[in-house]
Amino acid sequence: MGHRLDTPMVRIDGTLRPASWGEALDRAAAGFKAALARKGSNAYGCFSCSKTTNEMNFMAQKFARSVIGSNNVDSCNRT
């Protein structure tokens, strides 16, 4: 059976190393911001599931549209 990670890992020069949660989240946020700056808001999308609540689906689309600025919202409801 595999080992479960219990601390975030960040990649530096191709090598993974342990990091604090703050550092890992800051790096993830910086990556999202960089992609947003390069490609614009339509580079992002949000996919939600029909097995969750209507409120959660509403929040997912609200996040995609209000925070990210993307209208790319989809769900497995239409299949």
mmJSON file of the N, C-alpha and C atoms, coordinates in Angstrom:
{"data_MODEL":{"atom_site":{
"group_PDB":["ATOM","ATOM","ATOM","ATOM","ATOM","ATOM","ATOM","ATOM","ATOM","ATOM","ATOM","ATOM","ATOM","ATOM","ATOM","ATOM","ATOM","ATOM","ATOM","ATOM","ATOM","ATOM","ATOM","ATOM","ATOM","ATOM","ATOM","ATOM","ATOM","ATOM","ATOM","ATOM","ATOM","ATOM","ATOM","ATOM","ATOM","ATOM","ATOM","ATOM","ATOM","ATOM","ATOM","ATOM","ATOM","ATOM","ATOM","ATOM","ATOM","ATOM","ATOM","ATOM","ATOM","ATOM","ATOM","ATOM","ATOM","ATOM","ATOM","ATOM","ATOM","ATOM","ATOM","ATOM","ATOM","ATOM","ATOM","ATOM","ATOM","ATOM","ATOM","ATOM","ATOM","ATOM","ATOM","ATOM","ATOM","ATOM","ATOM","ATOM","ATOM","ATOM","ATOM","ATOM","ATOM","ATOM","ATOM","ATOM","ATOM","ATOM","ATOM","ATOM","ATOM","ATOM","ATOM","ATOM","ATOM","ATOM","ATOM","ATOM","ATOM","ATOM","ATOM","ATOM","ATOM","ATOM","ATOM","ATOM","ATOM","ATOM","ATOM","ATOM","ATOM","ATOM","ATOM","ATOM","ATOM","ATOM","ATOM","ATOM","ATOM","ATOM","ATOM","ATOM","ATOM","ATOM","ATOM","ATOM","ATOM","ATOM","ATOM","ATOM","ATOM","ATOM","ATOM","ATOM","ATOM","ATOM","ATOM","ATOM","ATOM","ATOM","ATOM","ATOM","ATOM","ATOM","ATOM","ATOM","ATOM","ATOM","ATOM","ATOM","ATOM","ATOM","ATOM","ATOM","ATOM","ATOM","ATOM","ATOM","ATOM","ATOM","ATOM","ATOM","ATOM","ATOM","ATOM","ATOM","ATOM","ATOM","ATOM","ATOM","ATOM","ATOM","ATOM","ATOM","ATOM","ATOM","ATOM","ATOM","ATOM","ATOM","ATOM","ATOM","ATOM","ATOM","ATOM","ATOM","ATOM","ATOM","ATOM","ATOM","ATOM","ATOM","ATOM","ATOM","ATOM","ATOM","ATOM","ATOM","ATOM","ATOM","ATOM","ATOM","ATOM","ATOM","ATOM","ATOM","ATOM","ATOM","ATOM","ATOM","ATOM","ATOM","ATOM","ATOM","ATOM","ATOM","ATOM","ATOM","ATOM","ATOM","ATOM","ATOM","ATOM","ATOM","ATOM","ATOM","ATOM","ATOM","ATOM","ATOM","ATOM","ATOM","ATOM","ATOM","ATOM"],
"id":[1,2,3,4,5,6,7,8,9,10,11,12,13,14,15,16,17,18,19,20,21,22,23,24,25,26,27,28,29,30,31,32,33,34,35,36,37,38,39,40,41,42,43,44,45,46,47,48,49,50,51,52,53,54,55,56,57,58,59,60,61,62,63,64,65,66,67,68,69,70,71,72,73,74,75,76,77,78,79,80,81,82,83,84,85,86,87,88,89,90,91,92,93,94,95,96,97,98,99,100,101,102,103,104,105,106,107,108,109,110,111,112,113,114,115,116,117,118,119,120,121,122,123,124,125,126,127,128,129,130,131,132,133,134,135,136,137,138,139,140,141,142,143,144,145,146,147,148,149,150,151,152,153,154,155,156,157,158,159,160,161,162,163,164,165,166,167,168,169,170,171,172,173,174,175,176,177,178,179,180,181,182,183,184,185,186,187,188,189,190,191,192,193,194,195,196,197,198,199,200,201,202,203,204,205,206,207,208,209,210,211,212,213,214,215,216,217,218,219,220,221,222,223,224,225,226,227,228,229,230,231,232,233,234,235,236,237],
"type_symbol":["N","C","C","N","C","C","N","C","C","N","C","C","N","C","C","N","C","C","N","C","C","N","C","C","N","C","C","N","C","C","N","C","C","N","C","C","N","C","C","N","C","C","N","C","C","N","C","C","N","C","C","N","C","C","N","C","C","N","C","C","N","C","C","N","C","C","N","C","C","N","C","C","N","C","C","N","C","C","N","C","C","N","C","C","N","C","C","N","C","C","N","C","C","N","C","C","N","C","C","N","C","C","N","C","C","N","C","C","N","C","C","N","C","C","N","C","C","N","C","C","N","C","C","N","C","C","N","C","C","N","C","C","N","C","C","N","C","C","N","C","C","N","C","C","N","C","C","N","C","C","N","C","C","N","C","C","N","C","C","N","C","C","N","C","C","N","C","C","N","C","C","N","C","C","N","C","C","N","C","C","N","C","C","N","C","C","N","C","C","N","C","C","N","C","C","N","C","C","N","C","C","N","C","C","N","C","C","N","C","C","N","C","C","N","C","C","N","C","C","N","C","C","N","C","C","N","C","C","N","C","C","N","C","C","N","C","C"],
"label_atom_id":["N","CA","C","N","CA","C","N","CA","C","N","CA","C","N","CA","C","N","CA","C","N","CA","C","N","CA","C","N","CA","C","N","CA","C","N","CA","C","N","CA","C","N","CA","C","N","CA","C","N","CA","C","N","CA","C","N","CA","C","N","CA","C","N","CA","C","N","CA","C","N","CA","C","N","CA","C","N","CA","C","N","CA","C","N","CA","C","N","CA","C","N","CA","C","N","CA","C","N","CA","C","N","CA","C","N","CA","C","N","CA","C","N","CA","C","N","CA","C","N","CA","C","N","CA","C","N","CA","C","N","CA","C","N","CA","C","N","CA","C","N","CA","C","N","CA","C","N","CA","C","N","CA","C","N","CA","C","N","CA","C","N","CA","C","N","CA","C","N","CA","C","N","CA","C","N","CA","C","N","CA","C","N","CA","C","N","CA","C","N","CA","C","N","CA","C","N","CA","C","N","CA","C","N","CA","C","N","CA","C","N","CA","C","N","CA","C","N","CA","C","N","CA","C","N","CA","C","N","CA","C","N","CA","C","N","CA","C","N","CA","C","N","CA","C","N","CA","C","N","CA","C","N","CA","C","N","CA","C","N","CA","C","N","CA","C","N","CA","C","N","CA","C","N","CA","C"],
"label_alt_id":[null,null,null,null,null,null,null,null,null,null,null,null,null,null,null,null,null,null,null,null,null,null,null,null,null,null,null,null,null,null,null,null,null,null,null,null,null,null,null,null,null,null,null,null,null,null,null,null,null,null,null,null,null,null,null,null,null,null,null,null,null,null,null,null,null,null,null,null,null,null,null,null,null,null,null,null,null,null,null,null,null,null,null,null,null,null,null,null,null,null,null,null,null,null,null,null,null,null,null,null,null,null,null,null,null,null,null,null,null,null,null,null,null,null,null,null,null,null,null,null,null,null,null,null,null,null,null,null,null,null,null,null,null,null,null,null,null,null,null,null,null,null,null,null,null,null,null,null,null,null,null,null,null,null,null,null,null,null,null,null,null,null,null,null,null,null,null,null,null,null,null,null,null,null,null,null,null,null,null,null,null,null,null,null,null,null,null,null,null,null,null,null,null,null,null,null,null,null,null,null,null,null,null,null,null,null,null,null,null,null,null,null,null,null,null,null,null,null,null,null,null,null,null,null,null,null,null,null,null,null,null,null,null,null,null,null,null],
"label_comp_id":["MET","MET","MET","GLY","GLY","GLY","HIS","HIS","HIS","ARG","ARG","ARG","LEU","LEU","LEU","ASP","ASP","ASP","THR","THR","THR","PRO","PRO","PRO","MET","MET","MET","VAL","VAL","VAL","ARG","ARG","ARG","ILE","ILE","ILE","ASP","ASP","ASP","GLY","GLY","GLY","THR","THR","THR","LEU","LEU","LEU","ARG","ARG","ARG","PRO","PRO","PRO","ALA","ALA","ALA","SER","SER","SER","TRP","TRP","TRP","GLY","GLY","GLY","GLU","GLU","GLU","ALA","ALA","ALA","LEU","LEU","LEU","ASP","ASP","ASP","ARG","ARG","ARG","ALA","ALA","ALA","ALA","ALA","ALA","ALA","ALA","ALA","GLY","GLY","GLY","PHE","PHE","PHE","LYS","LYS","LYS","ALA","ALA","ALA","ALA","ALA","ALA","LEU","LEU","LEU","ALA","ALA","ALA","ARG","ARG","ARG","LYS","LYS","LYS","GLY","GLY","GLY","SER","SER","SER","ASN","ASN","ASN","ALA","ALA","ALA","TYR","TYR","TYR","GLY","GLY","GLY","CYS","CYS","CYS","PHE","PHE","PHE","SER","SER","SER","CYS","CYS","CYS","SER","SER","SER","LYS","LYS","LYS","THR","THR","THR","THR","THR","THR","ASN","ASN","ASN","GLU","GLU","GLU","MET","MET","MET","ASN","ASN","ASN","PHE","PHE","PHE","MET","MET","MET","ALA","ALA","ALA","GLN","GLN","GLN","LYS","LYS","LYS","PHE","PHE","PHE","ALA","ALA","ALA","ARG","ARG","ARG","SER","SER","SER","VAL","VAL","VAL","ILE","ILE","ILE","GLY","GLY","GLY","SER","SER","SER","ASN","ASN","ASN","ASN","ASN","ASN","VAL","VAL","VAL","ASP","ASP","ASP","SER","SER","SER","CYS","CYS","CYS","ASN","ASN","ASN","ARG","ARG","ARG","THR","THR","THR"],
"label_asym_id":["A","A","A","A","A","A","A","A","A","A","A","A","A","A","A","A","A","A","A","A","A","A","A","A","A","A","A","A","A","A","A","A","A","A","A","A","A","A","A","A","A","A","A","A","A","A","A","A","A","A","A","A","A","A","A","A","A","A","A","A","A","A","A","A","A","A","A","A","A","A","A","A","A","A","A","A","A","A","A","A","A","A","A","A","A","A","A","A","A","A","A","A","A","A","A","A","A","A","A","A","A","A","A","A","A","A","A","A","A","A","A","A","A","A","A","A","A","A","A","A","A","A","A","A","A","A","A","A","A","A","A","A","A","A","A","A","A","A","A","A","A","A","A","A","A","A","A","A","A","A","A","A","A","A","A","A","A","A","A","A","A","A","A","A","A","A","A","A","A","A","A","A","A","A","A","A","A","A","A","A","A","A","A","A","A","A","A","A","A","A","A","A","A","A","A","A","A","A","A","A","A","A","A","A","A","A","A","A","A","A","A","A","A","A","A","A","A","A","A","A","A","A","A","A","A","A","A","A","A","A","A","A","A","A","A","A","A"],
"label_entity_id":["1","1","1","1","1","1","1","1","1","1","1","1","1","1","1","1","1","1","1","1","1","1","1","1","1","1","1","1","1","1","1","1","1","1","1","1","1","1","1","1","1","1","1","1","1","1","1","1","1","1","1","1","1","1","1","1","1","1","1","1","1","1","1","1","1","1","1","1","1","1","1","1","1","1","1","1","1","1","1","1","1","1","1","1","1","1","1","1","1","1","1","1","1","1","1","1","1","1","1","1","1","1","1","1","1","1","1","1","1","1","1","1","1","1","1","1","1","1","1","1","1","1","1","1","1","1","1","1","1","1","1","1","1","1","1","1","1","1","1","1","1","1","1","1","1","1","1","1","1","1","1","1","1","1","1","1","1","1","1","1","1","1","1","1","1","1","1","1","1","1","1","1","1","1","1","1","1","1","1","1","1","1","1","1","1","1","1","1","1","1","1","1","1","1","1","1","1","1","1","1","1","1","1","1","1","1","1","1","1","1","1","1","1","1","1","1","1","1","1","1","1","1","1","1","1","1","1","1","1","1","1","1","1","1","1","1","1"],
"label_seq_id":[1,1,1,2,2,2,3,3,3,4,4,4,5,5,5,6,6,6,7,7,7,8,8,8,9,9,9,10,10,10,11,11,11,12,12,12,13,13,13,14,14,14,15,15,15,16,16,16,17,17,17,18,18,18,19,19,19,20,20,20,21,21,21,22,22,22,23,23,23,24,24,24,25,25,25,26,26,26,27,27,27,28,28,28,29,29,29,30,30,30,31,31,31,32,32,32,33,33,33,34,34,34,35,35,35,36,36,36,37,37,37,38,38,38,39,39,39,40,40,40,41,41,41,42,42,42,43,43,43,44,44,44,45,45,45,46,46,46,47,47,47,48,48,48,49,49,49,50,50,50,51,51,51,52,52,52,53,53,53,54,54,54,55,55,55,56,56,56,57,57,57,58,58,58,59,59,59,60,60,60,61,61,61,62,62,62,63,63,63,64,64,64,65,65,65,66,66,66,67,67,67,68,68,68,69,69,69,70,70,70,71,71,71,72,72,72,73,73,73,74,74,74,75,75,75,76,76,76,77,77,77,78,78,78,79,79,79],
"pdbx_PDB_ins_code":[null,null,null,null,null,null,null,null,null,null,null,null,null,null,null,null,null,null,null,null,null,null,null,null,null,null,null,null,null,null,null,null,null,null,null,null,null,null,null,null,null,null,null,null,null,null,null,null,null,null,null,null,null,null,null,null,null,null,null,null,null,null,null,null,null,null,null,null,null,null,null,null,null,null,null,null,null,null,null,null,null,null,null,null,null,null,null,null,null,null,null,null,null,null,null,null,null,null,null,null,null,null,null,null,null,null,null,null,null,null,null,null,null,null,null,null,null,null,null,null,null,null,null,null,null,null,null,null,null,null,null,null,null,null,null,null,null,null,null,null,null,null,null,null,null,null,null,null,null,null,null,null,null,null,null,null,null,null,null,null,null,null,null,null,null,null,null,null,null,null,null,null,null,null,null,null,null,null,null,null,null,null,null,null,null,null,null,null,null,null,null,null,null,null,null,null,null,null,null,null,null,null,null,null,null,null,null,null,null,null,null,null,null,null,null,null,null,null,null,null,null,null,null,null,null,null,null,null,null,null,null,null,null,null,null,null,null],
"Cartn_x":[0.839,0.0,0.881,0.471,1.27,1.286,2.181,2.294,1.444,0.83,-0.01,0.775,0.692,1.359,0.642,1.392,0.768,1.269,2.04,2.512,2.542,2.308,2.346,3.751,3.816,5.094,5.103,6.257,6.421,7.593,7.524,8.566,9.486,10.768,11.784,12.846,13.037,14.014,13.812,12.555,12.243,12.251,12.572,12.639,11.562,10.835,9.821,10.475,9.957,10.419,9.234,9.282,8.196,8.113,6.899,6.674,5.574,5.48,4.383,3.11,1.956,0.701,0.647,1.15,1.153,1.95,3.156,3.987,3.312,2.754,2.114,0.916,0.095,-1.07,-0.65,0.392,0.892,1.4,2.11,2.628,1.487,0.469,-0.681,-1.415,-1.623,-2.293,-1.481,-0.161,0.696,0.601,0.518,0.373,-0.939,-2.021,-3.322,-3.302,-2.711,-2.649,-1.819,-0.717,0.135,-0.602,-1.307,-2.071,-3.189,-3.826,-4.888,-4.328,-3.133,-2.505,-2.106,-1.624,-1.178,-2.335,-3.343,-4.39,-5.753,-5.962,-7.256,-8.211,-9.341,-10.286,-10.909,-10.953,-11.548,-10.649,-9.446,-8.568,-9.043,-9.933,-10.437,-11.872,-12.228,-13.596,-13.898,-15.134,-15.558,-16.521,-16.29,-17.173,-17.75,-19.057,-19.73,-20.492,-20.962,-21.581,-23.049,-23.855,-25.282,-25.556,-24.569,-24.781,-24.588,-24.161,-24.03,-25.305,-25.366,-26.581,-26.685,-27.894,-28.104,-27.303,-27.22,-26.476,-24.988,-24.424,-23.012,-22.78,-23.693,-23.592,-23.699,-24.586,-24.729,-23.437,-22.826,-21.584,-20.445,-20.421,-19.385,-19.497,-20.717,-20.875,-20.657,-21.033,-20.818,-19.322,-18.567,-17.117,-16.483,-16.876,-16.309,-16.592,-17.793,-18.177,-17.709,-17.841,-17.525,-16.042,-15.421,-14.025,-13.067,-13.288,-12.378,-12.739,-14.018,-14.453,-14.722,-14.996,-15.221,-16.665,-17.226,-18.559,-18.491,-17.303,-17.118,-17.492,-18.781,-19.303,-20.096,-19.831,-20.538,-20.852,-21.679,-22.099,-22.419,-22.379,-22.729,-24.246,-25.008,-26.477,-27.002,-26.298,-26.823,-26.556,-25.87,-25.554,-26.704],
"Cartn_y":[-1.182,0.0,1.242,2.281,3.497,4.352,5.284,6.234,7.459,7.964,9.141,10.386,11.431,12.684,13.358,13.89,14.614,16.057,16.459,17.839,18.244,19.509,19.942,19.815,19.634,19.556,20.635,21.275,22.248,21.802,22.159,21.76,22.955,22.739,23.752,23.095,23.65,23.105,21.61,21.19,19.803,18.86,19.358,18.503,18.905,17.918,18.187,18.273,19.236,19.342,19.708,19.324,19.688,21.208,21.691,23.127,23.334,24.536,24.873,25.043,24.984,25.198,26.598,27.576,28.954,29.106,28.527,28.602,27.899,26.712,25.956,26.716,27.288,28.044,29.311,29.989,31.19,30.859,29.74,29.339,28.955,28.269,27.913,29.172,30.123,31.375,32.137,32.171,32.859,32.2,30.874,30.169,30.479,30.525,30.887,32.312,33.238,34.633,34.774,34.048,34.118,33.599,32.482,31.936,32.887,33.51,34.471,35.667,36.134,37.264,36.894,35.662,35.226,34.935,34.226,33.691,34.363,35.108,35.739,34.806,35.346,34.6,33.4,33.403,32.267,31.044,31.171,30.007,29.103,29.608,28.862,28.43,27.375,26.908,26.235,25.953,25.313,24.192,23.035,21.893,21.482,21.34,20.982,19.672,19.112,17.79,17.845,17.037,17.001,16.315,15.619,14.929,15.836,17.072,18.016,18.857,19.764,20.558,21.662,22.161,23.299,24.504,24.665,25.788,25.701,24.5,24.326,24.572,24.097,24.374,25.873,26.552,27.986,28.695,28.276,28.906,28.651,27.48,27.171,28.104,28.283,29.172,30.625,30.994,32.362,32.654,31.682,31.822,31.98,31.111,31.166,32.516,33.009,34.242,35.496,35.53,36.748,36.875,35.79,35.851,35.676,34.64,34.354,35.183,35.48,36.252,35.397,34.114,33.187,32.715,32.628,32.046,30.564,29.976,28.556,27.713,27.455,26.675,25.522,24.314,23.157,22.215,21.229,20.272,18.947,17.886,16.578,16.395,17.422,17.333,17.112,17.602,17.589,16.31,15.334,14.097,13.139],
"Cartn_z":[0.0,0.0,0.0,-0.711,-0.857,0.397,0.396,1.496,1.196,2.218,2.063,2.462,1.629,1.955,3.114,4.047,5.156,5.233,4.252,4.17,2.695,2.396,0.998,0.427,-0.881,-1.58,-2.661,-2.851,-3.928,-4.789,-6.074,-7.008,-7.271,-7.072,-7.361,-8.228,-9.423,-10.373,-10.609,-10.703,-11.006,-9.822,-8.635,-7.453,-6.448,-5.95,-4.936,-3.559,-2.76,-1.383,-0.508,0.771,1.688,1.85,2.084,2.265,3.3,3.797,4.706,3.881,4.556,3.846,3.267,4.012,3.526,2.244,2.215,1.012,-0.164,0.078,-0.996,-1.563,-0.702,-1.178,-1.894,-1.39,-2.067,-3.463,-3.599,-4.913,-5.854,-5.331,-6.165,-6.637,-5.728,-6.087,-7.123,-6.968,-7.936,-9.308,-9.341,-10.61,-11.298,-10.517,-11.086,-11.63,-10.863,-11.305,-12.574,-12.653,-13.846,-15.078,-14.937,-16.064,-16.461,-15.482,-15.757,-16.529,-16.137,-16.828,-18.257,-18.46,-19.788,-20.727,-20.242,-21.112,-20.955,-19.88,-19.635,-18.911,-18.539,-17.706,-18.405,-19.732,-20.436,-20.467,-19.92,-19.788,-18.65,-17.836,-16.681,-16.898,-16.214,-16.218,-14.897,-14.676,-13.433,-13.796,-13.233,-13.45,-12.109,-12.057,-10.822,-11.02,-9.949,-9.99,-9.585,-10.232,-9.906,-8.571,-8.024,-6.746,-5.534,-5.778,-4.679,-4.593,-3.643,-3.451,-4.495,-4.692,-5.585,-5.112,-3.789,-3.23,-3.586,-3.528,-3.868,-5.36,-6.203,-7.637,-7.909,-7.201,-7.358,-6.964,-5.863,-5.412,-6.402,-7.008,-7.996,-9.196,-9.706,-10.85,-10.453,-9.249,-8.77,-8.651,-8.139,-8.028,-9.412,-10.344,-11.691,-12.352,-12.198,-12.882,-12.163,-10.842,-10.096,-9.746,-9.353,-8.907,-10.076,-10.875,-11.978,-13.213,-13.399,-14.559,-15.782,-15.57,-16.673,-16.687,-17.87,-18.016,-18.336,-18.295,-18.594,-17.377,-17.246,-16.131,-16.718,-16.239,-16.765,-15.611,-15.895,-14.888,-15.569,-14.809,-15.359,-15.442,-15.073,-15.132,-16.541,-17.529,-18.891,-19.65,-19.04,-19.755,-19.758],
"occupancy":[1.0,1.0,1.0,1.0,1.0,1.0,1.0,1.0,1.0,1.0,1.0,1.0,1.0,1.0,1.0,1.0,1.0,1.0,1.0,1.0,1.0,1.0,1.0,1.0,1.0,1.0,1.0,1.0,1.0,1.0,1.0,1.0,1.0,1.0,1.0,1.0,1.0,1.0,1.0,1.0,1.0,1.0,1.0,1.0,1.0,1.0,1.0,1.0,1.0,1.0,1.0,1.0,1.0,1.0,1.0,1.0,1.0,1.0,1.0,1.0,1.0,1.0,1.0,1.0,1.0,1.0,1.0,1.0,1.0,1.0,1.0,1.0,1.0,1.0,1.0,1.0,1.0,1.0,1.0,1.0,1.0,1.0,1.0,1.0,1.0,1.0,1.0,1.0,1.0,1.0,1.0,1.0,1.0,1.0,1.0,1.0,1.0,1.0,1.0,1.0,1.0,1.0,1.0,1.0,1.0,1.0,1.0,1.0,1.0,1.0,1.0,1.0,1.0,1.0,1.0,1.0,1.0,1.0,1.0,1.0,1.0,1.0,1.0,1.0,1.0,1.0,1.0,1.0,1.0,1.0,1.0,1.0,1.0,1.0,1.0,1.0,1.0,1.0,1.0,1.0,1.0,1.0,1.0,1.0,1.0,1.0,1.0,1.0,1.0,1.0,1.0,1.0,1.0,1.0,1.0,1.0,1.0,1.0,1.0,1.0,1.0,1.0,1.0,1.0,1.0,1.0,1.0,1.0,1.0,1.0,1.0,1.0,1.0,1.0,1.0,1.0,1.0,1.0,1.0,1.0,1.0,1.0,1.0,1.0,1.0,1.0,1.0,1.0,1.0,1.0,1.0,1.0,1.0,1.0,1.0,1.0,1.0,1.0,1.0,1.0,1.0,1.0,1.0,1.0,1.0,1.0,1.0,1.0,1.0,1.0,1.0,1.0,1.0,1.0,1.0,1.0,1.0,1.0,1.0,1.0,1.0,1.0,1.0,1.0,1.0,1.0,1.0,1.0,1.0,1.0,1.0,1.0,1.0,1.0,1.0,1.0,1.0],
"B_iso_or_equiv":[0.0,0.0,0.0,0.0,0.0,0.0,0.0,0.0,0.0,0.0,0.0,0.0,0.0,0.0,0.0,0.0,0.0,0.0,0.0,0.0,0.0,0.0,0.0,0.0,0.0,0.0,0.0,0.0,0.0,0.0,0.0,0.0,0.0,0.0,0.0,0.0,0.0,0.0,0.0,0.0,0.0,0.0,0.0,0.0,0.0,0.0,0.0,0.0,0.0,0.0,0.0,0.0,0.0,0.0,0.0,0.0,0.0,0.0,0.0,0.0,0.0,0.0,0.0,0.0,0.0,0.0,0.0,0.0,0.0,0.0,0.0,0.0,0.0,0.0,0.0,0.0,0.0,0.0,0.0,0.0,0.0,0.0,0.0,0.0,0.0,0.0,0.0,0.0,0.0,0.0,0.0,0.0,0.0,0.0,0.0,0.0,0.0,0.0,0.0,0.0,0.0,0.0,0.0,0.0,0.0,0.0,0.0,0.0,0.0,0.0,0.0,0.0,0.0,0.0,0.0,0.0,0.0,0.0,0.0,0.0,0.0,0.0,0.0,0.0,0.0,0.0,0.0,0.0,0.0,0.0,0.0,0.0,0.0,0.0,0.0,0.0,0.0,0.0,0.0,0.0,0.0,0.0,0.0,0.0,0.0,0.0,0.0,0.0,0.0,0.0,0.0,0.0,0.0,0.0,0.0,0.0,0.0,0.0,0.0,0.0,0.0,0.0,0.0,0.0,0.0,0.0,0.0,0.0,0.0,0.0,0.0,0.0,0.0,0.0,0.0,0.0,0.0,0.0,0.0,0.0,0.0,0.0,0.0,0.0,0.0,0.0,0.0,0.0,0.0,0.0,0.0,0.0,0.0,0.0,0.0,0.0,0.0,0.0,0.0,0.0,0.0,0.0,0.0,0.0,0.0,0.0,0.0,0.0,0.0,0.0,0.0,0.0,0.0,0.0,0.0,0.0,0.0,0.0,0.0,0.0,0.0,0.0,0.0,0.0,0.0,0.0,0.0,0.0,0.0,0.0,0.0,0.0,0.0,0.0,0.0,0.0,0.0],
"pdbx_formal_charge":[null,null,null,null,null,null,null,null,null,null,null,null,null,null,null,null,null,null,null,null,null,null,null,null,null,null,null,null,null,null,null,null,null,null,null,null,null,null,null,null,null,null,null,null,null,null,null,null,null,null,null,null,null,null,null,null,null,null,null,null,null,null,null,null,null,null,null,null,null,null,null,null,null,null,null,null,null,null,null,null,null,null,null,null,null,null,null,null,null,null,null,null,null,null,null,null,null,null,null,null,null,null,null,null,null,null,null,null,null,null,null,null,null,null,null,null,null,null,null,null,null,null,null,null,null,null,null,null,null,null,null,null,null,null,null,null,null,null,null,null,null,null,null,null,null,null,null,null,null,null,null,null,null,null,null,null,null,null,null,null,null,null,null,null,null,null,null,null,null,null,null,null,null,null,null,null,null,null,null,null,null,null,null,null,null,null,null,null,null,null,null,null,null,null,null,null,null,null,null,null,null,null,null,null,null,null,null,null,null,null,null,null,null,null,null,null,null,null,null,null,null,null,null,null,null,null,null,null,null,null,null,null,null,null,null,null,null],
"auth_seq_id":[1,1,1,2,2,2,3,3,3,4,4,4,5,5,5,6,6,6,7,7,7,8,8,8,9,9,9,10,10,10,11,11,11,12,12,12,13,13,13,14,14,14,15,15,15,16,16,16,17,17,17,18,18,18,19,19,19,20,20,20,21,21,21,22,22,22,23,23,23,24,24,24,25,25,25,26,26,26,27,27,27,28,28,28,29,29,29,30,30,30,31,31,31,32,32,32,33,33,33,34,34,34,35,35,35,36,36,36,37,37,37,38,38,38,39,39,39,40,40,40,41,41,41,42,42,42,43,43,43,44,44,44,45,45,45,46,46,46,47,47,47,48,48,48,49,49,49,50,50,50,51,51,51,52,52,52,53,53,53,54,54,54,55,55,55,56,56,56,57,57,57,58,58,58,59,59,59,60,60,60,61,61,61,62,62,62,63,63,63,64,64,64,65,65,65,66,66,66,67,67,67,68,68,68,69,69,69,70,70,70,71,71,71,72,72,72,73,73,73,74,74,74,75,75,75,76,76,76,77,77,77,78,78,78,79,79,79],
"auth_comp_id":["MET","MET","MET","GLY","GLY","GLY","HIS","HIS","HIS","ARG","ARG","ARG","LEU","LEU","LEU","ASP","ASP","ASP","THR","THR","THR","PRO","PRO","PRO","MET","MET","MET","VAL","VAL","VAL","ARG","ARG","ARG","ILE","ILE","ILE","ASP","ASP","ASP","GLY","GLY","GLY","THR","THR","THR","LEU","LEU","LEU","ARG","ARG","ARG","PRO","PRO","PRO","ALA","ALA","ALA","SER","SER","SER","TRP","TRP","TRP","GLY","GLY","GLY","GLU","GLU","GLU","ALA","ALA","ALA","LEU","LEU","LEU","ASP","ASP","ASP","ARG","ARG","ARG","ALA","ALA","ALA","ALA","ALA","ALA","ALA","ALA","ALA","GLY","GLY","GLY","PHE","PHE","PHE","LYS","LYS","LYS","ALA","ALA","ALA","ALA","ALA","ALA","LEU","LEU","LEU","ALA","ALA","ALA","ARG","ARG","ARG","LYS","LYS","LYS","GLY","GLY","GLY","SER","SER","SER","ASN","ASN","ASN","ALA","ALA","ALA","TYR","TYR","TYR","GLY","GLY","GLY","CYS","CYS","CYS","PHE","PHE","PHE","SER","SER","SER","CYS","CYS","CYS","SER","SER","SER","LYS","LYS","LYS","THR","THR","THR","THR","THR","THR","ASN","ASN","ASN","GLU","GLU","GLU","MET","MET","MET","ASN","ASN","ASN","PHE","PHE","PHE","MET","MET","MET","ALA","ALA","ALA","GLN","GLN","GLN","LYS","LYS","LYS","PHE","PHE","PHE","ALA","ALA","ALA","ARG","ARG","ARG","SER","SER","SER","VAL","VAL","VAL","ILE","ILE","ILE","GLY","GLY","GLY","SER","SER","SER","ASN","ASN","ASN","ASN","ASN","ASN","VAL","VAL","VAL","ASP","ASP","ASP","SER","SER","SER","CYS","CYS","CYS","ASN","ASN","ASN","ARG","ARG","ARG","THR","THR","THR"],
"auth_asym_id":["A","A","A","A","A","A","A","A","A","A","A","A","A","A","A","A","A","A","A","A","A","A","A","A","A","A","A","A","A","A","A","A","A","A","A","A","A","A","A","A","A","A","A","A","A","A","A","A","A","A","A","A","A","A","A","A","A","A","A","A","A","A","A","A","A","A","A","A","A","A","A","A","A","A","A","A","A","A","A","A","A","A","A","A","A","A","A","A","A","A","A","A","A","A","A","A","A","A","A","A","A","A","A","A","A","A","A","A","A","A","A","A","A","A","A","A","A","A","A","A","A","A","A","A","A","A","A","A","A","A","A","A","A","A","A","A","A","A","A","A","A","A","A","A","A","A","A","A","A","A","A","A","A","A","A","A","A","A","A","A","A","A","A","A","A","A","A","A","A","A","A","A","A","A","A","A","A","A","A","A","A","A","A","A","A","A","A","A","A","A","A","A","A","A","A","A","A","A","A","A","A","A","A","A","A","A","A","A","A","A","A","A","A","A","A","A","A","A","A","A","A","A","A","A","A","A","A","A","A","A","A","A","A","A","A","A","A"],
"auth_atom_id":["N","CA","C","N","CA","C","N","CA","C","N","CA","C","N","CA","C","N","CA","C","N","CA","C","N","CA","C","N","CA","C","N","CA","C","N","CA","C","N","CA","C","N","CA","C","N","CA","C","N","CA","C","N","CA","C","N","CA","C","N","CA","C","N","CA","C","N","CA","C","N","CA","C","N","CA","C","N","CA","C","N","CA","C","N","CA","C","N","CA","C","N","CA","C","N","CA","C","N","CA","C","N","CA","C","N","CA","C","N","CA","C","N","CA","C","N","CA","C","N","CA","C","N","CA","C","N","CA","C","N","CA","C","N","CA","C","N","CA","C","N","CA","C","N","CA","C","N","CA","C","N","CA","C","N","CA","C","N","CA","C","N","CA","C","N","CA","C","N","CA","C","N","CA","C","N","CA","C","N","CA","C","N","CA","C","N","CA","C","N","CA","C","N","CA","C","N","CA","C","N","CA","C","N","CA","C","N","CA","C","N","CA","C","N","CA","C","N","CA","C","N","CA","C","N","CA","C","N","CA","C","N","CA","C","N","CA","C","N","CA","C","N","CA","C","N","CA","C","N","CA","C","N","CA","C","N","CA","C","N","CA","C","N","CA","C","N","CA","C","N","CA","C","N","CA","C"],
"pdbx_PDB_model_num":[1,1,1,1,1,1,1,1,1,1,1,1,1,1,1,1,1,1,1,1,1,1,1,1,1,1,1,1,1,1,1,1,1,1,1,1,1,1,1,1,1,1,1,1,1,1,1,1,1,1,1,1,1,1,1,1,1,1,1,1,1,1,1,1,1,1,1,1,1,1,1,1,1,1,1,1,1,1,1,1,1,1,1,1,1,1,1,1,1,1,1,1,1,1,1,1,1,1,1,1,1,1,1,1,1,1,1,1,1,1,1,1,1,1,1,1,1,1,1,1,1,1,1,1,1,1,1,1,1,1,1,1,1,1,1,1,1,1,1,1,1,1,1,1,1,1,1,1,1,1,1,1,1,1,1,1,1,1,1,1,1,1,1,1,1,1,1,1,1,1,1,1,1,1,1,1,1,1,1,1,1,1,1,1,1,1,1,1,1,1,1,1,1,1,1,1,1,1,1,1,1,1,1,1,1,1,1,1,1,1,1,1,1,1,1,1,1,1,1,1,1,1,1,1,1,1,1,1,1,1,1,1,1,1,1,1,1]
}}}
